[in-house]
Amino acid sequence: MLWTRQALTKADQEWFEGLSSTMTLHLWTADEIDNLLVGQANVFRSTYFGDLILTPDFLRERHDHSVAPIRGRWQPEVHQVVDAERSLRRMLGESGSWDELRALAVDLRSQADAAQTAPAVPPPFASSVSGVVETARLFADALERVADAVRAGDIDLLRDEISAQPGALTAEVATAPRRLRSGNHLAGLYVTNAVAGCREALHLFSEIEEAFSSHVVALVAPAGCGKTHLAAQLTAPTNSRPAGMLLYGRDLHASHTLDDLARRVTVAGQPVQTLELLLAAVDAAGQRARHRLPVVIDGLNESEDPRVWKAELASLERVLAKYPYVLLVSTIRPEFQDEALPDGTRCVEIADYGVDAIEAIRLYFRHWKIDATDASLPGFLRHPLTLRLFCEVTNPTRKKTVGIDAMPGSLTALFDRYLDQIGDRIADLAPRTQRYYAQDVRAALTTFAELLWESRSRSMGLSELRKALGDDGRPWDQSLVRALEHEGVLLRMPSDHGDAYVPVYDRIGGHLIATALLTQHGRAGFETWIREPTTTALLAGDYDERHPLGDDIVYSLVGQIPRRFYSKQLWQLVDEPIRAR
């Protein structure tokens, strides 16, 4: 085959066609190639030689652009790795995530050498010892090869190595420790350790196969547990690979497809037309970098209708099988897990900092210059969002170290500062076509709180809330409700009558309602209102008549009244049963 950019002259064509050869001769130009490169071949050309080449510089710039709206929430300097992130980085083949492969290989060789040099055993047991020694050394060699393949980013070689490994130990090797220990042979100790190491090697091979065969993974965590923070951290570039791709579920309207999400990514001045093209481009970038790359859709529950994406994600599982260098991660809250995720989707979960809580608190306090010596720290600091808010309120400027006297005495002070920050952030990020100001945000939260109080409910329907805020005429991506959801003040919950919104914490819900009630009644009116029988029933009545957030409202009033009403305490204004609460 002779392939030229321009058509040959007539004389050159005659020369080529006159060549003597047993092969069939083809003469192609760029025109023929354009006609032949269709389907996957055209995708291949675009991602390796065309307009869809994603360079490390482009991916880094794209990541900077993606994290710009959440820069206030993403703070790499205080990032604490948790078990969920460790699992995801193992699926990506991150450097250091599979160090136990080489460590186990070294240990297996050590145990094999010890078993071989131990005092000789009777002839009937000699074959068992030699069989274990040989098996341990074979597994050690295999572990080294697998570790090399992971480090080199050669997924094809990695699959070949894993498929070549046995599924189980032979009966002679598996029973050797028991037989040698029954004769009290010293070699039995080393053989036992070697066989245990071989079993661990089989387990590691199984884990690697599962990790690198995972294409779609869901990160499931309640509100405020750091899903967005982890999404930004996971897609950031590292020393061993370029950045991944960070997309946001909040940009998905109910009438959209995942292709609309891909079109938000522009390459060479043109939007990427389909999600598969974007995945192919990231896969090609991963192959060039010899490393798996993450594509993260953060906050799938923040889309206009999360139920829409269940079928689309299911179809992506088959598409991603063609792109082994891509790991698609969706972050979602557990309330939407069944509705939005396909059955059988692999999930990793975050509840709080877990076993890493103490280290996280130390990291945050060191960054925010908080000296907590001899301080009794509240248990809610195990929660990522609350820990961050606590530190920001305690020492917002970080100009000097502060002690326990600067720490907020209650959640009331913490929430006031938190809500002020939310108002400022939404105002700063509001689109030019739909400006919001901090006072608009506080007014919207007050309206939301009044609706919760008047309806005696802990939630408010999406359409009803948007109508009450005058938000129903705005596009979803410019709506105030979406902004409040994105900032984590309001959470969307599935319900039988469409989605509903609740406060991120019941305590914050109680704080919002208490603030609205104090503003509504004023000091003079409040002292009368708080003693009314209907108020008593709503705040401290029986379960069937008490407001769902009654206890949280009372808790907030206890903290707010001394700050608003000089020299007054709530217990001085109320009778039983509120006083007893």
PyMOL commands that set and color helices and strands:
alter all, ss='L'
color gray80, all
select helices_A, chain A and resi 10-17+30-36+40-49+56-70+76-78+83-92+100-117+123-152+155-163+171-182+187-212+227-235+249-251+258-262+275-289+300-302+306-320+334-340+354-367+379-382+384-394+404-406+411-429+438-455+462-468+476-478+480-486+506-529+533-540+550-564+570-573
alter helices_A, ss='H'
color red, helices_A
select strands_A, chain A and resi 2-3+27-28+216-220+245-248+266-267+270-271+293-298+326-332+346-349+460-461+490-493+500-503
alter strands_A, ss='S'
color yellow, strands_A
deselect
rebuild
show_as cartoon
